[in-house]
Amino acid sequence: MNDVKIAIIGGSGIYEIEGIKILKESKIKTPFGLPSDKIRIGELEGVNIAFIPRHAVGHKIMPSEVNSRANIFALKKIGVEKIISISACGSLKEEIKPRDFVIPDQLFDRTKSRPSTFFGEGIVAHVGFAEPYCPQLRKILIETAKSLSIPVHAGGTYICMEGPQFSTKAESKVYRSMGFSVIGMTNLPEAKLAREAEICFATVSLTTDYDVWKEGEEVSAEKVMANMKVLTTNVKKLVKSVIMKLQGERNCSCKDALKYAIMTSPEAMNPKTKKKISLLIEKYI
Ligand SMILES: [Zn+2]
């Protein structure tokens, strides 16, 4: 089987991708532990893709417990260069309606207790994260969603909270006043780790509700479920249709993110750490 260069990380409600012909299910070990679940490698529209359900099949892992380092490292190990991350979100703007897609271009970190780097323990690196999402992937996702007549917002800021509880009204109103677009619990540290692993990364945010800021629009589980159903149908359509367009070579800067980021001189590196993350750094040392 050829290399697998494209991966999907599925969020709440996305535990499989319809139409994938599964070729292999692999339990991939990493120096950071095991990924959320077995990685399913298969073929969709004639293209090899990998799929991980972020919360595991059966939804057993809460956002703070997701081992993003293992998920991203395992994908790097099998050769993945592009990740589409799917994430259910609440809307913080009137014009982003439940059932809309948002392809954010910015991120704001409100997580508190998640390991968010592959580095440390004797090797220091500072990757650029001013543009947290891959512009090339974002563009393809936006164009494809539009061509399928799926309501989509081209840009916006995703604020990632720790959870697992949802926001208070006070918090939700503050985030809104800061101009953020959607709120979710899982895009970080995923996006940071993908950048450190030099993998292109973009998110499809599925808007399930208006969070809790909107008076007279109380969130009911029933409504959210109905919205989720429409969103998962649409996102599966999007994935199926976008996959062919993701095969080209990369022209973005994601692939060279570590080029000038590693600060530690090779001779000063902790040999154990050097070995542990050699998959990420070997081409630079
Ligand atoms: Zn990229």
Residues whose N, C-alpha, C, O or C-beta is under 5 A from the ligand:
A	BS01	ZN	C134 C200 C252 C254
